[in-house]
Amino acid sequence: MHLDTPEEPTDTPAQRAADRRRLLRALNFSLAFVLVLAAVFALQQGEDYRPFTVTALSAHGLWGLLTAPLLHGSIEHIAANAASLLLLGALAGSVYPKATVRALPIFWLGSGLGAWLLGEPGSHHLGASGLTHGLMFLVFTLGLLRRDRPSIAAAMIAFFLYGGMLLTVLPQEPGVSWQSHLGGAAGGVLSAILFRYLDPIPPRKRYSWELDGDAPPADEAELELPAPTDVPVLWHRSESARGVVLPFPPRRPPDAPDSP
């Protein structure tokens, strides 16, 4: 069941300007967070950062729930997460600004809890990949729940770019914290269920055949889709009889005498 969609369109210059501002704001926030990750990575060099990671099933490893997503083990590690955070962060923040802000703490902590609960005892987990999985599953699940045009488009873009995250929540490659991925993904799904009503549903365009006798303007008539009853049909079922019933004489018993 999807949410009700407003009937009156608001595709005005003011609305388009607001959409652009929302996209730029989400992109700037994502870029600022990536720069914070880069600064933390520069400070890590030559330092023992293991106390700030999530140490599975260890009491002192719980501090990593707050700090582990800021840490990365290599240039390749931070580069992969930075690209995902830029794209998915801008996508989620522009389509669902309110839901994304409230969901971020959930899959931030969810990624750490997944690593702490499911990781090998004493193993260290770090990186923002749990956040990227949370963002992807947030956008994808909201598309399934809301089913308005922007939500469906955002879900398709997220799935096209990062659909492989549906598999990386399972153990595959040694040294990759699938536990953090699973925790972040669970946080994203939970956030989508909790916050799917926060952001307003965009209005749906109504066509003239949905209105009561109102004709579209002349400059829009050529661009309108026809009414369902006006769509040409290539084949119609014939209303005449579809066949002829042939009469057959009744079957005679085997011992019946031949008629003269």
N, C-alpha and C positions, 0 to 999 in steps of 0.2 A: 504494500500500500504506500503510495507516495503522498507528499504534502500537497495541499491545495495551492494552486498557482493564481496570483492576481490576474484579472482579466484585462486591465487597462495598461497598455505599453507606455513606458517612460523613456524611450530612446530619444532623448533630447540632447542638445549640445552640452547642457549642464550635467546630465547624467554621464555622458561619455567623458567629460573632463574629470568627473569624480572617479570613474573607473580607471582612468590613467593615473590619477594621484594615488589610488589604492595600490595599483601595480608597482608604481615607483617606490612607494613606502615599503611594500613587502620586499622588493628587490634590494633596497638600501639596508633594510634590517638584516637580510640574509648576508649581504656583502659585509656588513659590520661584524656579524658573528664569525664569518670566515676569517676576517682580519684578526679578531681576538684569538682564534685558533692558531693562526700563523705566529702571533706574538708569543703565545704560550709555548708553542713548539720551539721557537728560538730560545726561550728561557730554559727549556728542558736540557739542552745540549750540555753534556758533561755533568749533569746532576742525577742523583738517584731519585727518580720519581715514583718508585714502586709503592711507597707509603700512600700515595694519592690515587692509586688504582683500586679497582674492586678486587679484593682478595676473597675468593669463594669460601663460604662457610667459616669465615673468620670474623670475630667481633671488631677488630681494628680495621678490617677491610670494608666496613660499612661507610667509612668516610668517603670512599671512592664513589658512592652513589651521587655525590655532589660534584666531584672533581674529575672523575674518570672520562666523561665525554669531552673534556677539554684537552686531553692528552693523546698523543699519537706516537707510534713507534718508528715511523720512517717517512721520508718524503712521499713515497708512493701511497702510503696509508692516508696521509692528510690530503694529498691531491685528489684521491678518489672520493673521499668524504666531502671535500670542499665543493667539488663540482655538483655532487648530488644535493648538498644543502642549498646551493645557489638556485638550482632549477626547481627542486621540490619546495623549498621555502618560499620562493617567489610565486609559485603556482598556488600553494595552499593559502598563503597570506593574501593573495589578491582575490581569490574566490571566496574564501572563508576567513576573513580577518579575525572575527570574534572567536570562532571555534578554535582557530590555530593558536591564539594567545593562551586560551585556557587549556588546550591540549598539551602544550609544550612541557609543562611540569610533569604531566602524567607519563608521557613516554620517555622523559628524561629519567625519572625515577624507575620506570618500568624496565628500561634497558639494564640499569644497574642491578635491580632485584632479580631479573632473569639470570644474569651472570652469577650473582651471589648464591642463589638457590640451586642452580643447575650445573654450575661449573665444577670441575674437578677440585677437591679440597686443596687449598693452598695456591691454586692457579691465579694469575693476575690478568685482569681484563681492562682494556682501555680503548678509547676511540669514540667517535661520534656516529658510527654506523648504526647504532641503535636508534639515534634520532632520525636518520634518513629513512630507516624502515618504518618508524612511527609516522613520519610525514606521508610516505607513500601509502601506507595502509589507511591513514586518515582520509586522504583524498579519494582513494579507490572505494572505501566503504561508504563515504558520504555520497558518491555517485550512485551507488546501488540503493541507498536509502531515500535520497531526495528525488532523483530522476528528473530534474529540470534540465534545460539545455546546457547552461554553464557547468553544472555538476557532472553531467554525462561527458561533456567535452574534456573537463579536467581529469576525470577518471581515465578516459581513453589515452590522454597524453601521458599521464603518469604510468599507465600500464605499458604503453608503447616504449617508453624510455627505460623503465625500471621494473618491468614485469618479472624479471628474474629474481626479484626479492621474495616472490612467493615461494621460491625454492631454497633461498639462503637462510631461511628460518630453521632449516633442518641441518643436522651435522653432515658436512661434506668434506671440506678441506682442512687438514690439521693446521692448527695455529690461528684459525679464524673463529672468533667468538660468536658462534651461532646462538648461544644462550642470550647474548645481548640483543641480537637481531630479533629473536623470538619475544623477548620482553618488550622491546620497543614496538614491535608489530601488535602485540596484545594491547599495549597502551593506546596505539592508534585506533584500533577497532573499538575499544571501550570509549575513547573520546568521541568517536564518530556517533556512537549510539547515544551518549549523554548530551552532546552539544549540537545535534543536527538541526535543532530549532532556533539556534542563536542568530544565525545570519538570515536575513529576509530572502524569500523566494523571489527571483526576478520575474517581472511580468511576462505573460505569454501573449504573443501577437495573436489577435483574432482576425479571421478572414471574413469577407463580406457575407459569405453564405452561412456563417454562424450567427450573424446579426439578423434582426427582424426587419427585412426589407430595405436595409441601407446599402446603397451601391457604393463601391469604392471610387475614389477620385480617378479622373481619366488617366493621370500619369502613373497610377498604381495598378490599373486594371490589367495591364499586360503582364505584370509581375506576380499576380495572385495565382495561387493554386486553384484549380476548379473544384467545385463541390463534389463530394463522393458520388452523387447521383448523376453527375455530368461526365464522369470519366468514361471514355469509350470502351466497350467490351468487344473483344475480338470474336467471341463465340457465344451464342445464346442457345439454350436447350429448346428443342422444338416442343410446342404444346400439343402436337398431334399424337395419335397413338404410336407407341414405340415398337409395336410388333403385332402379329396376327396369331390368334389361337387356332390351331388346326384341329378339327374333330377327328377322333380315332374311334373305330368300332370297339365295343367291349371285348375283352379277351374271353375266348371260349375255354371251358374246362377240357383237359386232355382226352377224357372218355366220352365227350359229347359226339353224337353221330353227325355226319356231314349233312348239310341241308341239301335238298334236291335242287 
